[in-house]
Amino acid sequence: MNVLLTGGTGYIGSHTAVVLSQLGHEVVLYDNLSNSSDAVLEKIAQIVGQDFPFVRGDVRDTELLRNTLASHSMDAVIHFAGLKAVGESVAKPVDYYANNVQGTISLLQAMQAQQVKSLVFSSSATVYGQPQYLPLDENHPTSATNPYGRSKLYIEEMLKDVASSDHGWRIACLRYFNPVGAHQSGLIGENPNGLPNNLMPYIAQVAAGQRSELGVFGDDYPTNDGTGVRDYIHVMDLAEGHAAALDFLTKTTGWHAINLGTGKGYSVLEMVGAFERASSRKVPYRMTSRRAGDVAECYANPKRAGELFKWTARRSLDDMCASTWRFQQSVELGGS
């Protein structure tokens, strides 16, 4: 299958490119490099033994997207491109709606023009808003506590309308929990431009001595140690989930919402402890006030993914931390 990955040089996109290529798919990467680097192209080529076609562009460039879909005879799209930091979305909501919602509309227009109607969308567990019960299953009511989550929710609703309007569409909205970890080679991983917005790369940079300490947002949540609890999933499990979803869509039409998580939550301090064990380094931290838009606990019921496309997360918290540390050491040596 010929598959276009928007945001393809990003953290999740690059790992998914590796998995898809190793399964025999032809992959084209599309990215504006706003939070990634084209250096990742060499790394993923090194892992799989071949180069990937790459188009530098923004998803709001509908004509470039249409030309890319046409020139590479694309069969399906996996849509990763978008802004993704909760705190930043509260400060810059217009940017989030422009990039995420407007960008998806542009992609859909290009896909419609080329009659490409198979789409895997990178959604988020933030569409559940404040959890009313745990673990979160796909029947949980949707809402949003921040503009990032609201942008994902708007896109999901829009995609549901698209699928209802034309029964030829095949759409899977994959609701991620918290991706962490890196490829076992240590060649690719999460290496954001500037200050990390996610916990694991920040912990890794503190362990490596690049940052003095970790700021923990809130120690007064109703959890075991007062810090926020999240469902952390290894990025390679997540990438394999995309491949499974793509295969599922070859046999199924319509719109589908599916959780990709482990079903188990870990607190921030538990993550710090696990990383200290994996790296044999101390991770100094200090408690700060809660971050706007955050919830106390969020973890998945991943049963539907197993039922629909025989996927389950296989890698452990130790795997997540060890692979992250391997990647961080590679970065320190100039490997990325």
N, C-alpha and C positions, 0 to 999 in steps of 0.2 A: 504494500500500500504506500502511496506517496502522501506524506504528512507534513503540513506546515506547522511550525511551532512559533507562535508570536511570543516575544520575550524569551526566545530560544537560547540566548547566551547567559541568561540569569541562572540563579541557584537551582531552582527546580527544573527549569527548561533544559539545562545542560545535562543533568543526570537522566532526564527522560529521553533526551536525544541518544544517549549511550544505550539505554535499555532497548529503545525501538530499533536502533541500528543493529544491535546484536540479535534481534528477533527477525531481521531481514527486511525491515521497512526502509524506504528511501525517505530521508528526512531533510527538510530545508529549514534553516533558522532565520528568523526575522526579528530584529531588535534595534532600538535606537541607542543602545549602550548608555542609557541614563543611570543605570545602577548595576552595570556589568562592564566587561572589557572584552574586546575581540581577541585578547590573549587566550581566552578559554577555548577558542576554535582549535588552536594547536594542541591543547591538552586533551580534548575529547577525541581528536583525530589520533593522538598517540594511544589512547585507550582502545579504540576500536580498529585502528589500522587503516583508516581512510579519512579523507577530508569531507567536510560537510559544506554544501552550498550555503552562502550567507548573504542576506540582503539587509543593508542598514537602512532602517526607516521607522517612522512612527506609525502606530496603528490608526491614527487619525488621517493618514494619507491614503484615502480610499483607492485612488487610481493606482498607486504603487502596489497596494495589496492585490488589486484585481489583476494587474499585470503579472505579479508574482504567482498567483494562483493559476493563471493561464499558461505562463511560460514553463512552469514545472509540472503541469498536468496534475494538480493536487486532487486527492480523493477526500481528504479530511483535514481538519484544523484542530490543534490543541491550543487554546487561548490562555497564555500565562501573562501577557503584557498588562501592566497596570501598577499603580502605586499601592503600597501595602502597609504603611505604618499607622497604627491607631492614633498615637499622639499627634503626629504630623497632620493627620486628617482633620483633627479637631481644630488645629491652627490654620489649615489651608483647605477648607472644604471645596472651594471652587476648583482647585487643581485636581482634587480627587474625582469630582463629578466629570470634569473635562477629560481626564485621562482614562478613567475606568468606564464610565457610561458612554460618553461620546465616542471613545475609542472602540467600544464593542459595537455600537451602531454602525460605525464606519466599516468594521470587519464584516458585519452581517450584510451590509450593502454590497461589498465586494464579493462575498460568497454567493449572494443571490444572483448577481450579475453573471457569475461563472457556473451557476447551478451546482455548487459544492454545498451539500446539505448535511454533512456529518461533522459535529462539533463537540469537543470535550472542553468544558469551561472550568477554569481554575477559580472555584468559589471558596468559601470560608465558613468555619463554624461561627463566625461573628453574626451570621444571618439569624442565629437563634436568639440573639439579644441576651437579656438577663435570664439565666436558666430557671425554668419553673420546676424542673425535675432533672435528676441525673441517674444514669448516663443519658446523654442527648441522642435521641433517635430522630429519624427523618420526619416523623409525625409531630414532633415538637413544634408549637407555634413559632412563626418567624417574626422577628422585629429587629431593631438595631439600637445600639447604645452610642454609636459614633458614626461620623460620615463615611469612614472606610467600610464599615459593615453595611451601612445604608446603600452605598454604591453597589456592593455585591448583591444585596437584596433586590435593588431595582433591576439589575442585569438579569438575575434569575427570573423575575416576573416577566421581563421583556422576552426572554428566551422561551418561557412557557407560552406566551402569546404567539410567538413565531411558530412554535411547533403545532399549536392548535389551528393556525391559519392554513397550514400546508402539511398534510400528513406524510410528505416525503422527507421531512426533517427528522434527524436522529441526534438528540442532544442529551449529554450527560453533564450535570452540574456536580462536580466533585467538591464536597464540603470538607476542606482540610482542617485538621486540628493544628498542631505546631510542628512543622518540619524542622529537623535538626540532623546533624551527622554529615558525612561526606562519603565519596566513593572510596572503596577500599584501597585504591592505588595511592591515595593522598594527592592526586593531581588536581582534582576539582572539589570544591566545597563552597560554603557560604563565605564570600569575601566582599562585603558591601563597600561601595565607595563612601568614604567619610565615616562618621560615627554610626556604629551598628544600631539598628532599631530593634533587633531581636536578641533574646537572652543569650543563646549559645555562643555566637561569635563574639559577643562582648565578654563573656566568661573566658573564652579562649584567649582573647587579647590581654585580659588581666593576668591570666596564668603565664602568658609569654612575656609579661613585663612591659607590654606596649601601652597599657593603661594602669593607673595606680590602684583603682578599686572599682568594684561594681556597685552601682546604686540600685537598691532594691525598693521598688515602688510599693510601699505599704507593708506594715507588719501587724495590722489590726484586722485582717480579714477573718471570718469565722472558719478557719482551717486549722489543721493540727499544729502548725508553727506560726500562724498569722500571716504567712506570705501566700501569694496567689498560686493556685493549683491549675496545671494545664496537662493536656494529653499530648505528649511529645512523640512524634513518629519519625523513624529514620527516613531520610530523603530517598534512599534506594527502594524502600518499601513503597513510598509514595509514587516514585517513578514507575514501578511495576504495576501499581494500581491504575496508572494512566494507560499503560499498554493493555491491561485487562479490560478497561472501560472501552477502549477503541475497538477491541475485538467484540465486545458485547454489542456495540452499536452496529456492527455488520449484520447482526441477526435481529435487531430490534429497532422499531421506529418510536417516535414520540419523545417526550421530555421526562428525564429521570433525575432525581436528587439522591445522592449517595454519599454517606460519610466515609472518609478515609482517616481512621485513627486506630489506636491500640485498645481503647476501652479502659485504660488505666491512667490516673492522674499523678503527677509529681509536683511538689511545691518548688518554689525558687531555691529555697535552702537545700532541699534534697538534690536538686540539679547541681548546685555548687559542690556539695559533698561528693557526688558521683564523679564530677569532673576532677576534683582534687585527687581522688583515687586513681583515675585513669592517667592523669598527667604527672602525678607525684609532685605537684606544685600547690602552693597555697593560693587561694583566691580571696583576697581581702574584699570586704564589702561593708557598706554602711546603709542604714535604713533611711529612706526618704518618704515623703508623703505619697499617697495614692496617685496614680496617673488617671487623668480624666478619661472616662469611657471604658475602664477595665471592669471585669467581673471577678468575683472571688474564686469560683471554680468552673472549669469547663472540660469535660471529657466525654468521649464518644461511646455510643453503642454502634459498633461497626458490623453488626450482623447482616445488614442488607447487602453489603459488598460481597460477603461470602456467599449469600444466596444467589445473587444475580450473576456474578462473574468469578466465583471461586477464588476470591482474593482475601488474604489475611496478612496482617503485619507480622513479620517473622523475626525481626532483629530487636535486640534487647537494649536497655538503657546503657549498659556497659559498651555495647557496640556503637551506640550513638556517640558517646563521649570519646572512646578510643579513636574512632575514625575522624572526629573533629580535631582531636589533638594531633593526629598524624598529618592532617591537612594543614593545620596551623604551623607545624614545624616545617612543612614544605614551603609555606609562604615566607617564613623567616629566612629560609635558604634561597629565596628568590625564585621559588618554583611556580608562582602564580602572580 
